[in-house]
Amino acid sequence: MAGMLMRVLTSMLILAAVLSLTGCGDDRPEKIEKYQQLTEQRLTTLNTMLDDGQIRNANLLKQYSSLLKQQKPDLAPLVDELAKDATAEGPMFSSLKRRLGDAKNSANFTDLDQQLAEVENLYQATDPSLYNDMLSDPVNVIADMSEGKLARVNAISREAAALANNAEDFGPGSQLVGNPAYGSWQTDSSGMSFWAWYGMYSMFSNIFQRPIYYDRWSGNRGYSYYNDVGRYRYTSPKQAQAQEKTFEQTKKRFDSQGKRFDSPYSKSRTGSTSLSRESTSAPKANTAGSSSANKSGAQSDNKFRSNYSKDSSFRNSSNRTTRSVRRGK
């Protein structure tokens, strides 16, 4: 009798524990699903806005591309490639689509926290105001290639930025170096990491006339939106891991020589102007991919809840963003 009573009590305790866990619940899967749905909506909205000419820097990118081709027709293939970022066919938009596809598979992440952080970042990265700021990099690449005939946007002049940051001039396209949408860090036979452009962007190598090595670029790079503001949002966990691996390999080589080597993101460069509120309030670029940075998702949890609690809330938020970008024209 005593044994039966003990078994009943044990069963009740187990049931109570299960019910307690169920009551507490893990709401991360629900959040992940909601973020995925909202990001799908934002991508569709962003696509439409690009098609309709509602993204200011996308419009400038098209205009600048047309003008530069008239000035330097020999650069037309490269300029046409840069102009793709003004459309949904460009590398930046395509990167967001790929990341969203990857974010739907939990096997691509170490745990739910990392998956949740990624979908939250994607939700923010597809904000039209933030995306408009991101396009300032390719716009400024074309501006610099025009040799001053076209003005930079959302950034101080090339000369002022170089002076403010004591930066080396790595030549045309340097704002895109480090951005995984345009290339990646590769290692040569001597163990040195260098920037390898994707596809048509390899024409930049012909302009540079020399490779850009990671160790030199790291300590002497100038300002770019991606590297100094947008990296946190526009870098996937795998891309951040690859960047960290390049840093660790280079640091190890320097350590073996008794030299110090700092991450290219240990210190932000000066150079941004007139960025959106969304950009200025984003997490620092040097926290991309770090576990401590991913915890910042909790800080915007209340804001997220208000966004998805009602569909109309999201639509109204998107409309406000659309109007703010339009006013920037």
C-alpha positions in Angstrom: 0.0 0.0 0.0 2.8 2.4 1.0 4.6 1.5 -2.3 1.5 2.2 -4.4 1.0 5.5 -2.6 4.6 6.5 -3.2 4.2 5.7 -7.0 1.1 7.8 -7.1 2.8 10.7 -5.4 5.8 10.4 -7.7 3.6 10.4 -10.8 1.8 13.5 -9.5 5.1 15.3 -8.9 6.2 14.5 -12.4 2.9 15.6 -13.9 3.1 18.8 -11.9 6.7 19.4 -13.1 5.6 18.9 -16.8 2.6 21.2 -16.4 4.8 23.8 -14.8 7.3 23.7 -17.7 4.4 23.8 -20.2 2.9 26.8 -18.4 6.2 28.6 -18.5 6.6 27.7 -22.1 9.4 28.6 -24.6 8.1 31.4 -26.7 11.3 31.5 -28.9 9.8 29.3 -31.7 6.8 31.6 -31.9 8.9 34.7 -32.0 11.1 33.2 -34.7 8.0 32.3 -36.8 6.6 35.8 -36.4 9.9 37.5 -37.3 10.1 35.3 -40.4 6.5 36.3 -41.5 7.2 40.0 -40.9 10.5 39.9 -42.7 8.8 38.3 -45.7 6.3 41.2 -45.7 9.1 43.8 -45.4 11.1 42.2 -48.3 8.0 42.4 -50.5 7.4 46.0 -49.4 11.1 46.9 -50.0 11.0 45.2 -53.5 8.0 47.3 -54.4 9.6 50.5 -53.1 12.7 49.8 -55.2 10.6 49.2 -58.3 8.6 52.3 -57.7 11.6 54.6 -57.1 10.7 55.2 -53.4 14.2 54.5 -52.0 16.3 57.7 -52.3 19.8 56.2 -52.5 18.6 53.6 -55.0 17.5 56.4 -57.3 20.8 58.2 -56.8 22.6 55.0 -57.6 20.8 54.7 -60.9 21.5 58.4 -61.7 25.1 58.3 -60.7 25.7 55.1 -62.7 24.3 56.7 -65.8 26.4 59.8 -65.4 29.6 57.9 -64.7 29.2 55.7 -67.8 29.1 58.8 -69.9 32.2 60.1 -68.1 34.1 56.8 -68.2 32.5 54.4 -70.7 35.3 51.9 -70.3 34.0 51.2 -66.7 30.4 50.5 -68.0 30.4 46.7 -67.1 31.5 47.5 -63.5 29.2 50.4 -63.1 26.2 48.4 -64.4 27.0 45.8 -61.8 27.1 48.4 -59.0 23.7 49.8 -60.3 22.1 46.4 -59.6 21.9 47.4 -56.0 19.2 49.8 -56.9 17.0 46.8 -57.7 15.9 43.6 -56.1 18.5 41.8 -58.3 21.4 43.4 -56.5 23.8 41.6 -54.1 22.4 43.3 -51.0 18.8 42.4 -51.6 19.7 38.9 -52.8 21.8 38.4 -49.6 18.8 39.3 -47.4 16.6 36.8 -49.3 19.2 34.0 -48.9 19.6 34.7 -45.2 15.8 34.6 -44.7 15.7 31.2 -46.5 18.5 30.0 -44.3 16.8 31.4 -41.2 13.9 29.0 -41.7 16.0 26.0 -41.1 17.0 25.6 -37.5 19.8 23.2 -38.5 21.7 26.3 -39.7 22.1 27.6 -36.1 23.8 26.4 -33.0 20.6 27.1 -30.9 17.3 28.9 -30.8 18.9 32.1 -29.4 21.1 32.4 -32.5 18.3 31.7 -34.8 16.1 34.3 -33.1 18.9 36.9 -33.2 19.3 36.3 -36.9 15.6 36.7 -37.8 15.4 39.8 -35.6 18.4 41.3 -37.5 16.8 40.5 -40.8 13.6 42.2 -39.7 15.6 45.3 -38.9 17.8 45.1 -42.0 14.8 45.1 -44.3 13.5 48.4 -42.9 13.5 50.8 -45.9 15.2 53.5 -44.0 18.0 51.2 -42.8 18.3 49.8 -46.3 18.4 53.2 -47.8 21.4 54.0 -45.6 23.1 50.7 -46.6 23.0 51.8 -50.2 25.1 54.8 -49.4 28.2 52.6 -49.8 27.8 51.7 -53.5 26.6 55.3 -54.2 29.8 56.6 -52.7 31.9 54.1 -54.6 30.6 55.6 -57.8 30.9 59.2 -56.5 34.6 58.5 -55.7 35.1 57.0 -59.2 33.8 60.2 -60.7 36.8 62.0 -59.2 34.7 64.5 -57.4 32.2 65.3 -60.1 29.5 63.4 -58.1 28.8 64.2 -54.4 29.0 61.6 -51.7 25.8 60.9 -49.7 25.5 60.2 -45.9 29.2 60.6 -45.5 31.9 63.3 -45.4 34.2 63.8 -48.3 36.9 61.3 -49.2 39.7 63.7 -48.2 38.1 64.6 -44.9 37.4 60.9 -44.0 41.0 60.0 -44.8 42.3 62.8 -42.6 39.9 62.1 -39.8 40.8 58.4 -39.6 44.4 58.6 -40.7 43.3 56.1 -43.3 45.1 54.8 -46.3 43.6 55.2 -49.8 42.8 51.7 -50.9 41.4 53.0 -54.2 37.9 52.8 -55.8 35.5 50.4 -54.2 37.2 50.4 -50.8 33.8 51.0 -49.1 32.7 47.5 -50.2 35.8 45.7 -48.9 34.8 43.5 -45.9 31.2 43.4 -47.0 30.4 39.7 -47.7 27.8 40.7 -50.4 30.7 41.7 -52.7 33.6 39.4 -51.9 35.4 37.4 -49.1 38.7 37.2 -47.4 40.9 34.4 -48.9 44.3 33.1 -47.8 47.3 32.8 -50.2 50.1 30.3 -50.1 52.1 32.5 -47.6 49.2 32.6 -45.1 48.3 36.2 -45.9 44.6 37.0 -46.2 43.5 39.2 -49.1 40.2 40.5 -50.4 38.8 38.5 -53.3 35.9 40.1 -55.2 32.9 38.2 -56.6 32.2 38.1 -60.3 32.3 41.4 -62.1 33.5 43.2 -59.0 36.9 41.7 -59.7 37.3 44.6 -62.1 38.2 46.6 -59.0 41.4 44.6 -58.7 42.4 45.9 -62.2 41.8 49.4 -60.9 43.7 48.8 -57.7 46.6 47.2 -59.5 47.4 45.4 -56.3 45.6 43.1 -53.8 44.2 44.5 -50.5 45.7 42.5 -47.6 43.7 42.1 -44.5 46.4 43.1 -42.0 47.1 46.4 -43.7 43.4 47.1 -44.4 42.5 46.3 -40.8 44.6 49.1 -39.3 44.3 51.6 -42.1 40.8 51.3 -43.5 38.6 54.3 -43.9 34.9 54.8 -43.1 32.1 52.8 -44.7 28.5 52.3 -43.7 28.7 48.6 -43.7 31.9 48.3 -41.6 31.1 51.1 -39.1 27.3 51.1 -38.8 25.5 48.4 -40.7 27.7 45.3 -40.1 25.6 44.1 -37.1 22.4 43.9 -39.2 23.8 43.0 -42.6 26.0 40.0 -41.6 24.8 36.5 -41.1 26.1 34.3 -38.3 28.2 32.2 -40.8 29.6 35.4 -42.4 30.5 36.8 -38.9 32.1 33.5 -38.1 34.2 33.6 -41.3 35.3 37.2 -40.5 36.3 36.2 -37.0 38.3 33.3 -38.3 40.2 35.6 -40.6 40.9 37.9 -37.6 42.1 35.0 -35.4 44.4 33.6 -38.1 46.0 37.0 -38.7 46.3 37.7 -34.9 48.0 34.3 -34.4 50.5 35.1 -37.1 51.2 38.5 -35.5 51.5 36.9 -32.0 54.1 34.5 -33.3 56.2 37.6 -34.4 55.7 39.3 -31.0 53.5 41.9 -32.6 50.0 43.2 -31.7 47.1 43.0 -34.0 43.7 44.5 -33.4 40.4 43.7 -35.1 39.4 46.0 -38.0 36.2 46.5 -36.0 37.8 47.3 -32.6 37.4 51.0 -33.3 34.7 52.7 -35.4 35.8 55.2 -38.1 34.5 58.7 -38.4 32.6 59.7 -41.5 28.8 59.3 -41.3 26.4 62.1 -41.9 22.6 62.4 -42.0 21.8 58.8 -41.2 18.3 57.7 -40.3 17.2 57.2 -36.7 17.1 53.5 -37.3 20.8 53.5 -38.2 22.0 55.7 -35.3 20.2 53.5 -32.8 21.4 50.2 -34.2 23.9 48.0 -32.1 27.5 48.8 -32.8 29.1 47.1 -35.9 31.9 45.6 -33.8 29.4 43.4 -31.9 28.2 41.5 -35.0 28.2 37.8 -34.4 29.1 37.9 -30.7 26.9 36.0 -28.2 26.7 39.1 -26.0 25.4 41.1 -29.0 22.7 38.6 -29.7 21.4 39.1 -26.2 20.5 42.7 -27.3 17.5 41.2 -29.0 15.8 41.1 -25.6 16.1 44.9 -25.4 13.8 45.3 -28.4 11.5 42.5 -27.4 8.7 44.8 -26.2 8.9 46.8 -29.4 8.7 43.6 -31.4 5.6 42.5 -29.5 3.9 45.7 -30.4 4.8 45.3 -34.0 3.4 41.8 -34.5 0.5 41.8 -32.0 -1.7 43.4 -34.6 -1.2 43.2 -38.4 -2.3 46.9 -38.7 0.5 47.9 -36.4 3.1 46.5 -38.8 1.4 48.1 -41.8 1.3 51.5 -40.1 5.0 51.2 -39.2 5.9 50.3 -42.8 3.8 53.2 -44.1 5.6 55.7 -41.8 8.9 54.4 -43.0 7.9 54.7 -46.6 6.8 58.3 -46.1 10.1 59.2 -44.3 12.2 57.8 -47.2 10.0 59.7 -49.7 10.6 62.9 -47.7 14.4 62.3 -48.1 14.2 62.6 -51.9 
